[in-house]
């Protein structure tokens, strides 16, 4: 995206699976602060069980993270120059969170697409209802192209 690495100060992991959080500790070692929400703390130590032995993995330390409660996320993000909030959005995993910007953009990680949420059960559907309640228009999932919400 053309952002110099030195300007990246914080990392928000949408959920603690290897393809989303596997490099978190290495980024922390470079000076980036890891933001952890209340539903994510228990998932961090479990990440190592998903890493295949042939892949290098540096276990994420717990003592030096920035712990943010979702109810305080708006004020926290404002301090970083962002207008928005972080909400808990299970449906892919219990530790999933979504970053919602007031501009109508959301970053969802691996939350199943809104178009099939009703077929996946209450957690995914409730998560999408929360996202829609924030007047989100564009969603950037962890994998694949952006989606427009109707």
C-alpha positions in Angstrom: 0.0 0.0 0.0 3.0 2.3 -0.1 3.2 2.8 3.6 6.7 2.9 5.0 7.2 0.1 7.5 8.5 2.6 10.1 5.0 4.3 10.1 3.2 1.1 11.1 2.8 1.4 14.9 0.0 -1.1 15.7 -1.2 -4.5 14.5 -4.8 -5.7 14.8 -5.2 -9.4 14.2 -8.8 -10.4 13.2 -8.4 -13.9 14.6 -5.6 -16.1 15.8 -5.1 -18.6 12.9 -1.7 -19.0 11.3 -2.5 -17.2 8.1 -3.6 -14.1 10.1 -1.3 -14.1 13.1 1.6 -16.3 12.3 4.1 -13.4 12.1 2.7 -11.3 14.9 5.6 -11.8 17.3 8.1 -11.1 14.6 6.3 -7.8 13.9 6.3 -7.1 17.6 10.0 -7.6 17.7 10.3 -4.9 15.1 8.5 -2.4 17.4 4.9 -2.8 16.3 2.4 -3.1 19.1 -0.1 -5.9 19.0 -3.7 -4.9 19.9 -5.6 -7.7 21.6 -9.4 -7.7 22.4 -11.1 -9.3 25.3 -12.3 -12.3 23.3 -8.8 -13.0 21.8 -6.5 -13.5 24.8 -7.3 -17.2 25.3 -6.8 -17.9 21.5 -3.2 -16.6 21.4 -1.5 -19.5 23.2 -3.5 -22.0 21.1 -2.1 -20.7 17.8 1.0 -22.8 18.1 -1.0 -26.0 17.8 -2.0 -25.0 14.3 1.5 -24.4 13.0 3.0 -27.2 11.0 6.4 -28.3 12.3 8.2 -27.5 9.0 7.2 -23.8 9.3 9.1 -21.5 11.6 6.9 -19.8 14.3 7.8 -17.5 17.1 5.3 -17.9 19.9 3.4 -14.7 20.7 4.2 -13.3 24.2 1.3 -12.2 26.3 2.9 -9.7 28.7 3.7 -6.9 26.2 0.5 -6.5 24.1 -1.9 -3.6 24.1 -5.2 -4.9 25.6 -8.3 -3.0 24.5 -11.9 -3.7 25.5 -14.3 -3.3 22.6 -16.2 -0.7 24.6 -13.0 1.4 24.7 -12.0 0.7 21.1 -13.4 3.9 19.7 -11.3 6.1 22.0 -8.3 3.9 21.5 -8.5 4.1 17.7 -9.1 7.9 17.9 -5.8 8.1 19.7 -4.2 6.5 16.6 -6.0 8.9 14.3 -8.7 6.5 13.2 -12.5 7.1 13.5 -14.1 3.8 14.1 -14.4 0.9 16.4 -13.6 -2.8 16.8 -16.4 -5.3 17.4 -16.5 -9.0 18.2 -17.8 -11.0 15.2 -17.9 -14.7 15.8 -18.9 -16.9 12.9 -15.5 -18.1 11.7 -14.0 -18.4 15.1 -14.9 -17.2 18.6 -11.9 -14.9 18.7 -12.8 -13.0 15.5 -13.1 -9.3 15.5 -13.9 -6.7 12.8 -12.5 -3.2 12.4 -15.2 -0.8 11.4 -14.3 2.7 10.2 -16.8 5.5 10.3 -16.3 6.0 6.6 -18.4 2.8 6.0 -15.5 0.4 5.5 -15.0 -2.9 7.5 -12.2 -5.4 7.7 -13.6 -8.8 8.6 -10.9 -11.3 8.5 -12.4 -14.7 7.7 -16.0 -14.0 8.7 -18.1 -16.0 6.1 -19.6 -13.8 3.4 -22.8 -11.9 4.3 -24.6 -13.6 1.4 -24.4 -17.0 3.1 -24.5 -16.0 6.8 -28.1 -17.0 7.3 -27.2 -20.6 6.3 -24.3 -20.8 8.8 -26.1 -20.3 12.0 -26.7 -17.6 14.6 -23.1 -16.4 15.3 -22.4 -15.5 11.7 -25.8 -13.9 11.1 -25.6 -11.9 14.3 -22.1 -10.7 13.4 -23.3 -9.5 10.0 -26.3 -7.8 11.6 -23.9 -5.9 13.9 -21.8 -4.9 10.9 -24.8 -3.7 9.0 -26.0 -1.7 12.0 -22.8 0.4 11.6 -23.8 1.4 8.1 -20.9 -0.4 6.5 -20.9 -0.2 2.7 -17.6 -1.9 1.8 -16.2 -5.0 3.4 -12.6 -6.1 3.0 -12.4 -9.8 3.9 -9.1 -11.5 4.8 -9.1 -13.5 1.5 -10.6 -12.4 -1.8 -11.9 -9.1 -3.2 -13.8 -6.4 -1.4 -17.6 -6.7 -1.2 -20.3 -4.1 -1.3 -23.0 -4.6 1.3 -26.6 -3.9 0.2 
